[in-house]
Amino acid sequence: MFRKQINSPDMMLKKNVGELLVCIICVVSTIAFSGCIQTKSITYFNNLPDSISRTLKQLEAPNLVLQANDMMEIQIGGENDKTVQYINQYFGSGASGISTIVDIDGNIQLPKIGKLHVGGLTREAARDTITSAYKEYLLNPIVSVKFGDFKFAILGEIKSPGYFTSTKEKLNIFEAIAMGGDMTQYAKRDQVRIIRDDNGKRSILSLNFLDSSILNSPNFFLHNYDIVYIEPTSIKLRSENFQRNFMILTSVVSVMSLLLVLIKK
């Protein structure tokens, strides 16, 4: 009679359902633990030596050049009375400032001068070009040139992706990442890409935020209109797959648990 009870359909079903339930729990646990993120993979330049201080080499900010869609703020003045009178006549009293945008051909429009090519010039070279152009009309003109807002985009595993604008002319990659709210835990910090376009010369650069050498990298500073792309790790894909399947697995476990309870009755 005891042997018959062991081999009864109810007992066999309980055994099979119980074993399947244990398997499902093991699978869920394995998937969950496989998605764990190691601290080392999310720590910036984690190969820095354990010392109080470390001297970094001096980095020069990129000598930015003018390109299409750049905003320029130009101030024109002079120490000579005739120059000041001329400026007041053509620019309006006390309004010696000009805001202009570089067009697709690299040209700007200036009062009295008309079209002037500045594309590909540095700020200093553009200032000298504008100064030379106005020397025909002004006596010893004084010209200052300032670039408009610094623009860049961050995409991928950043907490707040988007298109950003800064009033700074010198912006490093960490400042840009901070404006996006820092990288997410799923960011592939050793393969951050910068897509750059300098007057038609396009390139893709790679930065490794896990290595302290990034602090001395020639690409430490961004260029205007850079696009920063942060790749996701494979852990994110596993995590998303786990989240999608978790509800299904939870439902299956719930149904099987209920089945076990009904069988026991």
C-alpha beads as a LAMMPS data file, in Angstrom:
LAMMPS data file: protein, C-alpha beads

265 atoms
264 bonds

1 atom types
1 bond types

-500.0 500.0 xlo xhi
-500.0 500.0 ylo yhi
-500.0 500.0 zlo zhi

Masses

1 110.0

Atoms # bond

1 1 1 0.000 0.000 0.000
2 1 1 2.887 2.354 0.789
3 1 1 4.550 1.625 -2.561
4 1 1 1.269 2.310 -4.361
5 1 1 0.951 5.691 -2.656
6 1 1 4.472 6.720 -3.777
7 1 1 3.723 5.894 -7.390
8 1 1 0.270 7.480 -7.412
9 1 1 -0.434 10.149 -10.067
10 1 1 -0.912 12.849 -7.405
11 1 1 2.469 12.208 -5.822
12 1 1 4.215 12.074 -9.202
13 1 1 2.567 15.339 -10.242
14 1 1 3.599 16.987 -6.972
15 1 1 7.156 15.815 -7.499
16 1 1 7.323 17.020 -11.116
17 1 1 5.740 20.385 -10.337
18 1 1 8.051 20.875 -7.360
19 1 1 11.154 20.060 -9.420
20 1 1 10.044 22.396 -12.210
21 1 1 9.402 25.167 -9.674
22 1 1 12.915 24.752 -8.254
23 1 1 14.381 24.890 -11.782
24 1 1 12.516 28.107 -12.572
25 1 1 13.734 29.724 -9.344
26 1 1 17.307 28.676 -10.158
27 1 1 17.045 30.136 -13.660
28 1 1 15.679 33.443 -12.335
29 1 1 18.462 33.637 -9.737
30 1 1 21.149 32.857 -12.333
31 1 1 19.885 35.576 -14.684
32 1 1 19.673 38.089 -11.857
33 1 1 23.203 37.420 -10.599
34 1 1 24.661 37.422 -14.129
35 1 1 23.469 41.025 -14.498
36 1 1 25.442 42.278 -11.501
37 1 1 27.743 45.217 -12.221
38 1 1 31.285 45.205 -10.898
39 1 1 32.455 48.343 -9.104
40 1 1 35.645 48.496 -11.183
41 1 1 33.666 48.831 -14.420
42 1 1 31.940 52.030 -13.268
43 1 1 34.860 53.735 -11.502
44 1 1 36.577 56.525 -13.412
45 1 1 40.333 56.114 -14.053
46 1 1 40.546 53.287 -11.515
47 1 1 44.221 52.643 -12.291
48 1 1 45.401 55.790 -10.487
49 1 1 48.115 54.999 -7.936
50 1 1 47.288 55.285 -4.242
51 1 1 49.149 58.518 -3.664
52 1 1 48.196 61.850 -2.160
53 1 1 48.760 63.810 -5.362
54 1 1 49.834 63.331 -8.938
55 1 1 51.082 65.960 -11.353
56 1 1 49.342 66.079 -14.717
57 1 1 50.851 67.537 -17.843
58 1 1 49.686 70.893 -19.102
59 1 1 47.048 70.592 -21.807
60 1 1 46.304 73.339 -24.285
61 1 1 42.690 73.945 -25.203
62 1 1 41.959 73.436 -28.908
63 1 1 42.442 76.508 -31.058
64 1 1 38.879 76.607 -32.337
65 1 1 38.214 77.750 -35.888
66 1 1 35.089 79.290 -37.353
67 1 1 32.704 77.087 -39.314
68 1 1 29.177 77.158 -40.677
69 1 1 26.439 78.096 -38.173
70 1 1 28.908 79.604 -35.692
71 1 1 27.719 82.727 -33.936
72 1 1 30.187 85.611 -33.761
73 1 1 30.047 88.640 -31.501
74 1 1 32.151 91.457 -32.911
75 1 1 32.984 94.694 -31.125
76 1 1 34.360 97.601 -33.161
77 1 1 35.852 100.695 -31.610
78 1 1 38.726 103.114 -31.840
79 1 1 40.666 105.787 -30.013
80 1 1 40.376 108.320 -32.831
81 1 1 37.435 110.776 -32.791
82 1 1 36.705 110.260 -36.488
83 1 1 36.586 106.530 -35.980
84 1 1 34.089 106.909 -33.131
85 1 1 31.948 109.294 -35.214
86 1 1 31.926 106.853 -38.132
87 1 1 30.920 103.964 -35.866
88 1 1 28.079 106.028 -34.374
89 1 1 26.909 106.955 -37.877
90 1 1 26.773 103.440 -39.317
91 1 1 26.195 101.335 -36.221
92 1 1 24.056 103.687 -34.152
93 1 1 25.105 105.724 -31.166
94 1 1 26.800 103.513 -28.586
95 1 1 25.999 100.337 -30.562
96 1 1 29.353 99.172 -31.859
97 1 1 28.543 95.490 -31.338
98 1 1 27.615 93.101 -34.141
99 1 1 26.141 89.605 -33.826
100 1 1 26.394 87.565 -36.994
101 1 1 26.251 83.922 -38.068
102 1 1 28.751 82.223 -40.369
103 1 1 26.862 80.963 -43.421
104 1 1 27.286 77.612 -45.167
105 1 1 30.072 79.050 -47.332
106 1 1 32.007 80.412 -44.356
107 1 1 31.015 84.049 -44.901
108 1 1 29.611 86.739 -42.618
109 1 1 27.854 90.024 -43.402
110 1 1 29.298 93.221 -41.932
111 1 1 28.032 96.819 -42.156
112 1 1 29.730 98.743 -44.970
113 1 1 32.023 95.762 -45.677
114 1 1 29.363 93.363 -46.890
115 1 1 30.339 89.712 -47.300
116 1 1 33.600 88.636 -45.666
117 1 1 35.036 85.113 -45.607
118 1 1 36.075 83.881 -42.144
119 1 1 35.432 80.128 -42.373
120 1 1 38.406 78.076 -41.158
121 1 1 39.975 81.040 -39.334
122 1 1 40.864 81.132 -35.663
123 1 1 39.472 83.925 -33.527
124 1 1 42.737 85.883 -33.790
125 1 1 42.905 85.445 -37.566
126 1 1 39.250 86.496 -37.930
127 1 1 39.912 89.590 -35.824
128 1 1 42.880 90.554 -38.027
129 1 1 40.821 89.974 -41.193
130 1 1 37.964 92.165 -39.941
131 1 1 40.392 94.828 -38.755
132 1 1 42.070 94.968 -42.180
133 1 1 38.681 95.209 -43.886
134 1 1 37.634 98.211 -41.772
135 1 1 40.927 100.065 -42.130
136 1 1 39.598 101.386 -45.441
137 1 1 36.868 103.249 -43.532
138 1 1 38.190 103.661 -39.993
139 1 1 41.364 105.205 -38.608
140 1 1 43.174 102.690 -36.397
141 1 1 40.116 100.526 -35.678
142 1 1 40.093 98.301 -32.610
143 1 1 38.249 95.017 -33.199
144 1 1 37.492 92.223 -30.747
145 1 1 35.906 88.905 -31.699
146 1 1 34.157 86.432 -29.424
147 1 1 32.711 83.102 -30.423
148 1 1 29.079 82.485 -29.556
149 1 1 27.736 79.616 -27.464
150 1 1 29.607 76.304 -27.383
151 1 1 27.296 73.511 -28.609
152 1 1 27.563 69.729 -28.289
153 1 1 25.358 66.629 -28.007
154 1 1 25.501 63.561 -25.736
155 1 1 23.675 60.355 -26.658
156 1 1 23.476 56.833 -25.283
157 1 1 23.996 55.799 -21.660
158 1 1 23.811 59.253 -20.096
159 1 1 21.213 60.162 -17.483
160 1 1 19.994 63.232 -19.402
161 1 1 20.884 62.882 -23.101
162 1 1 20.385 65.851 -25.362
163 1 1 21.823 68.865 -27.131
164 1 1 23.658 71.245 -24.813
165 1 1 24.861 74.823 -24.994
166 1 1 27.594 76.411 -22.901
167 1 1 28.882 79.947 -22.722
168 1 1 32.392 78.615 -22.163
169 1 1 34.849 78.482 -25.052
170 1 1 36.978 75.901 -23.236
171 1 1 34.969 72.803 -22.270
172 1 1 36.464 69.446 -21.274
173 1 1 34.850 66.025 -21.616
174 1 1 34.126 65.693 -17.868
175 1 1 32.287 69.006 -17.795
176 1 1 30.212 67.821 -20.758
177 1 1 29.395 64.511 -19.036
178 1 1 28.437 66.394 -15.875
179 1 1 26.014 68.600 -17.838
180 1 1 24.294 65.373 -18.923
181 1 1 23.958 64.192 -15.317
182 1 1 26.814 61.627 -15.507
183 1 1 26.818 58.214 -17.209
184 1 1 24.383 55.493 -16.197
185 1 1 25.529 52.309 -14.500
186 1 1 25.191 50.521 -17.850
187 1 1 27.637 52.800 -19.706
188 1 1 30.621 51.206 -21.406
189 1 1 33.110 53.631 -19.924
190 1 1 36.109 52.251 -21.781
191 1 1 34.572 52.937 -25.214
192 1 1 33.133 56.439 -25.288
193 1 1 33.002 57.808 -28.829
194 1 1 33.346 61.390 -30.001
195 1 1 32.059 62.149 -33.501
196 1 1 33.772 65.321 -34.690
197 1 1 33.350 67.549 -37.726
198 1 1 35.903 70.336 -38.151
199 1 1 34.967 72.226 -41.314
200 1 1 34.132 69.052 -43.226
201 1 1 36.963 66.942 -41.788
202 1 1 35.075 64.189 -39.968
203 1 1 36.539 61.740 -37.453
204 1 1 35.553 59.311 -34.695
205 1 1 37.620 59.330 -31.505
206 1 1 37.608 56.892 -28.588
207 1 1 38.090 57.683 -24.919
208 1 1 38.618 55.293 -22.001
209 1 1 37.252 56.738 -18.766
210 1 1 38.557 53.762 -16.788
211 1 1 42.156 54.692 -17.591
212 1 1 43.878 57.669 -15.984
213 1 1 45.583 58.434 -19.313
214 1 1 42.374 60.227 -20.336
215 1 1 43.476 63.096 -18.090
216 1 1 46.418 63.704 -20.449
217 1 1 44.588 62.883 -23.668
218 1 1 44.761 65.380 -26.564
219 1 1 40.981 64.867 -26.814
220 1 1 40.391 65.950 -23.218
221 1 1 38.770 69.148 -24.511
222 1 1 35.719 69.070 -26.765
223 1 1 35.331 70.922 -30.042
224 1 1 32.252 72.852 -31.028
225 1 1 29.423 70.620 -32.352
226 1 1 31.021 67.408 -31.061
227 1 1 28.683 64.432 -30.619
228 1 1 29.492 62.225 -27.640
229 1 1 28.101 58.690 -27.835
230 1 1 28.243 56.371 -24.822
231 1 1 27.760 52.703 -25.681
232 1 1 25.714 50.368 -23.448
233 1 1 27.250 47.267 -21.896
234 1 1 25.972 43.753 -22.540
235 1 1 24.725 43.751 -18.947
236 1 1 22.037 46.244 -19.927
237 1 1 20.717 43.906 -22.625
238 1 1 20.592 41.030 -20.152
239 1 1 18.920 43.278 -17.610
240 1 1 16.276 44.425 -20.082
241 1 1 15.645 40.846 -21.188
242 1 1 15.327 39.844 -17.545
243 1 1 12.840 42.619 -16.840
244 1 1 10.768 41.657 -19.886
245 1 1 10.686 38.005 -18.888
246 1 1 10.413 38.513 -15.156
247 1 1 6.665 39.092 -15.233
248 1 1 6.173 35.925 -17.277
249 1 1 8.368 33.885 -14.948
250 1 1 6.603 35.347 -11.917
251 1 1 3.231 34.381 -13.381
252 1 1 4.427 30.840 -14.088
253 1 1 5.803 30.453 -10.559
254 1 1 2.549 31.775 -9.099
255 1 1 0.436 29.355 -11.150
256 1 1 2.632 26.391 -10.246
257 1 1 2.620 27.326 -6.561
258 1 1 -1.172 27.492 -6.685
259 1 1 -1.210 24.126 -8.449
260 1 1 0.900 22.597 -5.687
261 1 1 -1.490 23.937 -3.063
262 1 1 -4.484 22.489 -4.921
263 1 1 -2.766 19.112 -5.299
264 1 1 -2.069 18.957 -1.574
265 1 1 -5.765 19.427 -0.911

Bonds

1 1 1 2
2 1 2 3
3 1 3 4
4 1 4 5
5 1 5 6
6 1 6 7
7 1 7 8
8 1 8 9
9 1 9 10
10 1 10 11
11 1 11 12
12 1 12 13
13 1 13 14
14 1 14 15
15 1 15 16
16 1 16 17
17 1 17 18
18 1 18 19
19 1 19 20
20 1 20 21
21 1 21 22
22 1 22 23
23 1 23 24
24 1 24 25
25 1 25 26
26 1 26 27
27 1 27 28
28 1 28 29
29 1 29 30
30 1 30 31
31 1 31 32
32 1 32 33
33 1 33 34
34 1 34 35
35 1 35 36
36 1 36 37
37 1 37 38
38 1 38 39
39 1 39 40
40 1 40 41
41 1 41 42
42 1 42 43
43 1 43 44
44 1 44 45
45 1 45 46
46 1 46 47
47 1 47 48
48 1 48 49
49 1 49 50
50 1 50 51
51 1 51 52
52 1 52 53
53 1 53 54
54 1 54 55
55 1 55 56
56 1 56 57
57 1 57 58
58 1 58 59
59 1 59 60
60 1 60 61
61 1 61 62
62 1 62 63
63 1 63 64
64 1 64 65
65 1 65 66
66 1 66 67
67 1 67 68
68 1 68 69
69 1 69 70
70 1 70 71
71 1 71 72
72 1 72 73
73 1 73 74
74 1 74 75
75 1 75 76
76 1 76 77
77 1 77 78
78 1 78 79
79 1 79 80
80 1 80 81
81 1 81 82
82 1 82 83
83 1 83 84
84 1 84 85
85 1 85 86
86 1 86 87
87 1 87 88
88 1 88 89
89 1 89 90
90 1 90 91
91 1 91 92
92 1 92 93
93 1 93 94
94 1 94 95
95 1 95 96
96 1 96 97
97 1 97 98
98 1 98 99
99 1 99 100
100 1 100 101
101 1 101 102
102 1 102 103
103 1 103 104
104 1 104 105
105 1 105 106
106 1 106 107
107 1 107 108
108 1 108 109
109 1 109 110
110 1 110 111
111 1 111 112
112 1 112 113
113 1 113 114
114 1 114 115
115 1 115 116
116 1 116 117
117 1 117 118
118 1 118 119
119 1 119 120
120 1 120 121
121 1 121 122
122 1 122 123
123 1 123 124
124 1 124 125
125 1 125 126
126 1 126 127
127 1 127 128
128 1 128 129
129 1 129 130
130 1 130 131
131 1 131 132
132 1 132 133
133 1 133 134
134 1 134 135
135 1 135 136
136 1 136 137
137 1 137 138
138 1 138 139
139 1 139 140
140 1 140 141
141 1 141 142
142 1 142 143
143 1 143 144
144 1 144 145
145 1 145 146
146 1 146 147
147 1 147 148
148 1 148 149
149 1 149 150
150 1 150 151
151 1 151 152
152 1 152 153
153 1 153 154
154 1 154 155
155 1 155 156
156 1 156 157
157 1 157 158
158 1 158 159
159 1 159 160
160 1 160 161
161 1 161 162
162 1 162 163
163 1 163 164
164 1 164 165
165 1 165 166
166 1 166 167
167 1 167 168
168 1 168 169
169 1 169 170
170 1 170 171
171 1 171 172
172 1 172 173
173 1 173 174
174 1 174 175
175 1 175 176
176 1 176 177
177 1 177 178
178 1 178 179
179 1 179 180
180 1 180 181
181 1 181 182
182 1 182 183
183 1 183 184
184 1 184 185
185 1 185 186
186 1 186 187
187 1 187 188
188 1 188 189
189 1 189 190
190 1 190 191
191 1 191 192
192 1 192 193
193 1 193 194
194 1 194 195
195 1 195 196
196 1 196 197
197 1 197 198
198 1 198 199
199 1 199 200
200 1 200 201
201 1 201 202
202 1 202 203
203 1 203 204
204 1 204 205
205 1 205 206
206 1 206 207
207 1 207 208
208 1 208 209
209 1 209 210
210 1 210 211
211 1 211 212
212 1 212 213
213 1 213 214
214 1 214 215
215 1 215 216
216 1 216 217
217 1 217 218
218 1 218 219
219 1 219 220
220 1 220 221
221 1 221 222
222 1 222 223
223 1 223 224
224 1 224 225
225 1 225 226
226 1 226 227
227 1 227 228
228 1 228 229
229 1 229 230
230 1 230 231
231 1 231 232
232 1 232 233
233 1 233 234
234 1 234 235
235 1 235 236
236 1 236 237
237 1 237 238
238 1 238 239
239 1 239 240
240 1 240 241
241 1 241 242
242 1 242 243
243 1 243 244
244 1 244 245
245 1 245 246
246 1 246 247
247 1 247 248
248 1 248 249
249 1 249 250
250 1 250 251
251 1 251 252
252 1 252 253
253 1 253 254
254 1 254 255
255 1 255 256
256 1 256 257
257 1 257 258
258 1 258 259
259 1 259 260
260 1 260 261
261 1 261 262
262 1 262 263
263 1 263 264
264 1 264 265
